[in-house]
Amino acid sequence: MNKLTRFFFKNGEYKIALPVLGLGFTLQALLIMAYLPEFLHYSDNMKNPDQFFTYNYEYIVDLYQKLGEEGRKFYFNMLVVDFLYTTISGAGYSLLLAALAKKEKWYIILPLVLTLSDIFENISQIILMNNFPAISPSGVAISSTFSSIKMTGGAIILSLILFFIGRNIIHWVKNKKTTV
């Protein structure tokens, strides 16, 4: 963990973080504009489980039934793009947090925890789809738990980023006043 924290702190510069995040936002836009409408078509407008804080067995069974074989194959491809988006964005947010914090602290790798939760949720969804219709309520519960961890972690990371942006603006304003 210390090596990972050091890596992100050492490379945590805006000129590195912002292009990485830009690539992540591009992939997110692709997911939202290209994949999500097609997913909604297959699912008869049922939302992607990735959009929920939590979901249950009945929802997943209903979703997979509506998706059908072709829709589940499409969803698998969508999850592959989501793996890429999640990984790139997680690294980008760790780099940004390191640049904003300006200290080598453990919390700069929190976005990677979010990334792992999203990856585990995606893997759970793939396993569930591959076993459909013989899926277990406990498998859905595990997948849903990863979704909850991801959402909670996202709120914490966003709060940290906003805190450090605010702190840096205050320091910048104070320094500006002392030089005038």
C-alpha positions in Angstrom: 0.0 0.0 0.0 2.9 2.4 0.8 4.4 1.8 -2.7 1.1 2.6 -4.3 0.6 5.7 -2.2 4.1 6.9 -3.1 3.5 6.2 -6.8 0.4 8.4 -6.9 1.9 11.1 -4.7 5.0 11.2 -6.9 3.0 11.4 -10.1 0.1 13.4 -8.6 0.4 16.5 -10.8 -2.5 18.3 -12.6 -0.7 17.9 -16.0 -0.9 14.1 -15.5 -4.2 13.8 -13.6 -6.3 15.9 -15.9 -5.6 14.1 -19.2 -6.1 10.7 -17.5 -9.5 12.0 -16.1 -10.3 13.4 -19.6 -9.9 9.9 -21.0 -12.0 8.5 -18.2 -14.7 11.1 -18.9 -14.6 10.2 -22.6 -15.2 6.6 -21.8 -18.0 7.6 -19.5 -19.6 9.7 -22.2 -19.3 6.7 -24.6 -21.1 4.5 -22.0 -23.8 7.1 -21.4 -24.4 8.1 -25.0 -23.8 4.9 -27.0 -24.1 1.9 -24.6 -26.8 3.0 -22.2 -29.6 3.8 -24.8 -29.0 0.4 -26.4 -29.0 -1.3 -23.0 -32.3 0.5 -22.2 -33.7 -0.8 -25.5 -32.8 -4.4 -24.7 -34.0 -4.0 -21.1 -37.4 -2.4 -21.9 -36.2 0.7 -20.0 -35.1 -1.1 -16.9 -32.1 0.6 -15.4 -28.6 -0.8 -15.3 -27.9 -2.2 -11.9 -24.7 -0.1 -11.9 -26.9 3.0 -11.4 -28.4 1.8 -8.1 -27.1 2.0 -4.6 -28.6 -1.5 -4.0 -30.7 -4.0 -5.9 -32.4 -7.3 -5.2 -32.7 -10.7 -6.6 -36.2 -10.1 -8.2 -34.9 -7.0 -10.0 -31.9 -8.9 -11.5 -34.0 -11.9 -12.6 -36.5 -9.6 -14.2 -33.7 -7.5 -15.9 -31.9 -10.6 -17.3 -35.2 -12.0 -18.6 -36.0 -8.7 -20.4 -32.5 -8.4 -21.8 -32.7 -11.9 -23.3 -29.7 -13.7 -24.7 -28.7 -11.0 -27.1 -29.2 -8.2 -24.5 -27.0 -10.1 -22.0 -24.3 -10.4 -24.6 -24.5 -6.7 -25.2 -24.5 -6.0 -21.4 -21.3 -8.1 -21.1 -19.6 -5.8 -23.8 -20.9 -2.8 -21.9 -19.2 -4.1 -18.7 -15.9 -4.5 -20.6 -16.0 -0.8 -21.5 -17.0 -0.1 -17.9 -13.9 -2.0 -16.6 -11.8 0.3 -18.7 -13.6 3.5 -17.6 -13.5 2.5 -14.0 -9.8 1.7 -14.0 -8.7 4.8 -15.8 -11.0 7.1 -13.8 -9.8 5.5 -10.5 -6.2 6.2 -11.4 -7.1 9.7 -12.5 -8.9 10.5 -9.3 -6.0 9.1 -7.2 -3.6 11.4 -9.2 -5.9 14.4 -8.7 -6.4 13.7 -5.0 -2.6 13.5 -4.7 -2.1 16.8 -6.6 -4.8 18.5 -4.4 -3.7 17.1 -1.1 0.0 17.9 -1.7 0.9 15.3 1.0 1.7 11.6 0.8 -1.3 10.3 2.7 -3.2 6.9 2.6 -6.4 8.5 1.4 -5.1 9.3 -2.0 -5.6 5.7 -3.0 -9.3 5.7 -1.9 -10.4 6.0 -5.5 -8.7 2.6 -6.2 -11.0 1.1 -3.5 -13.9 2.5 -5.4 -12.4 1.1 -8.6 -12.0 -2.4 -7.1 -15.6 -2.3 -5.8 -16.9 -1.5 -9.3 -14.7 -4.2 -10.9 -16.0 -6.8 -8.4 -19.6 -5.7 -9.0 -19.0 -6.1 -12.8 -17.4 -9.5 -12.3 -20.4 -10.5 -10.1 -22.8 -9.4 -12.8 -20.9 -11.4 -15.4 -20.9 -14.5 -13.2 -24.7 -14.0 -12.6 -25.4 -13.6 -16.3 -23.3 -16.7 -17.2 -25.3 -18.7 -14.7 -28.7 -17.3 -15.6 -31.4 -18.5 -15.0 -29.8 -20.5 -12.1 -28.6 -17.5 -10.1 -28.5 -17.3 -6.4 -30.0 -14.6 -4.1 -26.6 -14.5 -2.3 -24.8 -13.8 -5.6 -27.1 -10.9 -6.2 -26.6 -9.7 -2.6 -22.8 -9.8 -3.1 -23.0 -7.8 -6.3 -25.4 -5.3 -4.7 -23.0 -4.9 -1.7 -20.2 -4.0 -4.1 -22.5 -1.4 -5.7 -23.2 0.1 -2.2 -19.5 0.3 -1.4 -18.8 1.9 -4.7 -21.5 4.5 -4.2 -20.5 5.3 -0.6 -16.8 5.5 -1.7 -17.7 7.8 -4.5 -19.4 10.2 -2.1 -16.4 10.1 0.3 -14.0 10.7 -2.6 -16.0 13.6 -4.0 -16.2 15.2 -0.5 -12.4 14.9 -0.2 -11.8 16.4 -3.6 -14.1 19.3 -2.9 -12.5 19.8 0.5 -9.1 20.0 -1.0 -10.2 22.3 -3.9 -11.8 24.6 -1.3 -8.7 24.5 0.9 -6.4 25.3 -2.1 -8.6 28.2 -3.2 -8.5 29.7 0.3 -4.7 29.3 0.4 -4.4 30.9 -3.0 -6.6 33.8 -2.0 -4.6 34.3 1.2 -1.3 34.3 -0.7 -2.7 36.7 -3.3 -3.6 39.2 -0.6 -0.2 39.0 1.1 1.6 39.7 -2.2 -0.6 42.7 -3.1 
